[in-house]
């Protein structure tokens, strides 16, 4: 089973992101706007059970926190992705380091964790530059409370759905 871990931001942030994703993100129909904590990976039942136990234990000590989106940015030239960026990534980095260790450590990851909310991907170079130039003039000020994470799995049609939600209880 293909599994991953994500945060779904507030409805306000999701609505704003979807206004762009409808046009610029081919994954729009497969998953709602999210911040990926752990990339998708194929897990067997044993790994899934181990992950659930690990997440149950880890989320007991995590306190809810707020994140603020304050601009559009891009991973260009590494990847033609446009995203909503966070004003401060420290809380998300700490969350990642807390959750993605031991049995959930990401081995051989080609890039460092950079929390973001994708609004456009798989764009050509010209389209990416045009869209990003337009978006950079847009004022962004969204806040979202992070008080849970979601363990997701991918269905046969490619859509992602929640397997289990873990509330922060710290």
C-alpha positions as CSV (number, residue, x, y, z in Angstrom):
1,X,0.0,0.0,0.0
2,X,1.3,3.5,-0.9
3,X,1.3,5.6,2.3
4,X,2.4,9.1,3.3
5,X,1.9,11.6,6.1
6,X,0.5,15.0,5.6
7,X,-1.2,18.0,7.3
8,X,-4.3,19.6,5.9
9,X,-4.4,23.3,6.5
10,X,-7.5,25.3,7.4
11,X,-10.4,25.6,5.0
12,X,-9.5,29.2,4.2
13,X,-6.0,28.1,3.1
14,X,-7.4,25.1,1.2
15,X,-9.9,27.3,-0.6
16,X,-7.2,29.8,-1.6
17,X,-4.8,27.0,-2.7
18,X,-7.5,25.3,-4.7
19,X,-8.3,28.5,-6.6
20,X,-4.8,28.0,-8.2
21,X,-4.5,24.2,-8.1
22,X,-7.6,23.8,-10.3
23,X,-5.5,25.3,-13.1
24,X,-1.9,24.6,-12.3
25,X,-1.8,21.2,-10.4
26,X,-2.6,18.0,-12.3
27,X,-3.0,16.3,-8.9
28,X,-5.9,18.6,-8.0
29,X,-8.4,15.7,-8.3
30,X,-6.4,13.2,-6.3
31,X,-5.6,15.0,-3.0
32,X,-6.8,18.1,-1.2
33,X,-4.3,20.9,-0.5
34,X,-1.7,19.7,2.1
35,X,1.8,19.9,3.5
36,X,3.7,16.7,3.1
37,X,5.4,15.5,6.2
38,X,6.6,12.2,4.9
39,X,6.8,11.3,1.2
40,X,4.8,8.4,-0.3
41,X,6.3,5.0,0.1
42,X,5.0,1.5,-0.4
43,X,4.4,-0.2,3.0
44,X,3.3,-3.7,3.9
45,X,0.9,-4.4,6.7
46,X,3.7,-4.7,9.2
47,X,5.3,-1.4,8.3
48,X,1.8,0.2,8.4
49,X,1.1,-1.2,11.9
50,X,4.6,0.0,13.1
51,X,4.0,3.5,11.7
52,X,0.6,3.7,13.4
53,X,2.2,2.8,16.8
54,X,5.1,5.2,16.2
55,X,2.7,8.1,15.3
56,X,0.4,7.4,18.3
57,X,3.4,7.6,20.6
58,X,5.0,10.6,19.0
59,X,1.9,12.8,18.8
60,X,1.2,12.4,22.5
61,X,4.0,14.9,23.2
62,X,3.4,17.3,20.4
63,X,1.6,20.6,21.2
64,X,-0.6,22.3,18.5
65,X,1.0,25.3,16.8
66,X,0.2,27.8,14.1
67,X,1.8,28.2,10.7
68,X,1.7,31.4,8.5
69,X,1.8,31.4,4.8
70,X,3.2,34.7,3.5
71,X,4.3,34.3,-0.1
72,X,4.5,32.3,-3.3
73,X,7.7,30.6,-4.1
74,X,9.2,28.0,-6.4
75,X,11.6,25.1,-6.5
76,X,12.9,26.1,-9.9
77,X,15.4,25.1,-11.4
78,X,15.4,21.9,-9.4
79,X,11.7,21.3,-10.0
80,X,9.0,23.2,-11.8
81,X,6.8,23.6,-8.7
82,X,5.0,26.7,-7.4
83,X,4.0,26.7,-3.7
84,X,2.6,28.7,-0.8
85,X,5.6,29.3,1.5
86,X,5.7,29.6,5.2
87,X,6.9,32.7,7.0
88,X,8.8,30.5,9.5
89,X,9.5,26.8,9.0
90,X,11.0,26.0,12.4
91,X,7.8,24.5,13.9
92,X,7.3,22.3,10.8
93,X,11.0,21.3,10.8
94,X,10.8,20.3,14.5
95,X,7.6,18.3,13.7
96,X,9.3,16.5,10.8
97,X,12.4,15.6,13.0
98,X,10.1,14.3,15.7
99,X,8.0,12.1,13.4
100,X,10.4,11.0,10.7
101,X,12.9,9.1,12.8
102,X,13.4,5.5,13.8
103,X,11.1,3.3,11.7
104,X,9.8,6.4,9.8
105,X,13.2,7.8,9.0
106,X,13.5,8.7,5.3
107,X,16.5,7.0,3.8
108,X,18.3,8.2,0.7
109,X,16.1,11.3,0.3
110,X,17.4,13.4,-2.6
111,X,16.6,16.7,-0.9
112,X,16.1,18.3,2.5
113,X,12.6,18.7,4.0
114,X,11.1,22.0,2.9
115,X,7.5,22.4,4.3
116,X,5.2,24.0,1.6
117,X,1.8,23.7,0.0
118,X,2.0,23.0,-3.7
119,X,-0.3,25.0,-5.9
120,X,1.3,24.2,-9.3
121,X,3.5,21.5,-10.7
122,X,4.6,19.9,-13.9
123,X,4.6,23.3,-15.6
124,X,6.8,24.2,-18.5
125,X,9.6,26.7,-17.9
126,X,7.8,29.6,-19.6
127,X,4.5,28.9,-17.9
128,X,6.2,28.6,-14.5
129,X,7.9,32.0,-14.9
130,X,4.8,33.7,-16.2
131,X,2.6,32.3,-13.4
132,X,5.2,32.9,-10.7
133,X,5.8,36.5,-11.8
134,X,2.1,37.2,-11.6
135,X,1.7,35.5,-8.2
136,X,4.7,37.3,-6.6
137,X,2.7,40.5,-6.7
138,X,-0.1,39.0,-4.8
139,X,-0.2,39.7,-1.0
140,X,-0.5,36.5,1.1
141,X,-1.4,36.3,4.8
142,X,-2.9,33.0,5.8
143,X,-2.7,31.4,9.2
144,X,-3.5,27.8,10.0
145,X,-3.6,25.8,13.2
146,X,-1.7,22.5,13.1
147,X,-3.2,20.2,15.7
148,X,-3.2,16.8,13.9
149,X,-1.5,14.8,11.2
150,X,-3.0,12.3,8.8
151,X,-1.6,9.0,7.7
152,X,-2.8,8.7,4.1
153,X,-3.0,5.8,1.6
154,X,-3.4,5.9,-2.2
155,X,-6.5,4.2,-3.7
156,X,-6.5,2.1,-6.9
157,X,-7.6,5.1,-8.9
158,X,-4.7,7.2,-7.6
159,X,-6.6,9.3,-5.1
160,X,-5.3,9.8,-1.6
161,X,-7.5,9.2,1.4
162,X,-7.1,9.3,5.2
163,X,-6.2,6.0,6.8
164,X,-5.9,7.4,10.4
165,X,-5.7,10.9,12.0
166,X,-3.5,11.6,15.0
167,X,-4.3,14.5,17.2
168,X,-1.5,16.4,19.0
169,X,-1.9,15.9,22.7
170,X,1.1,17.7,24.1
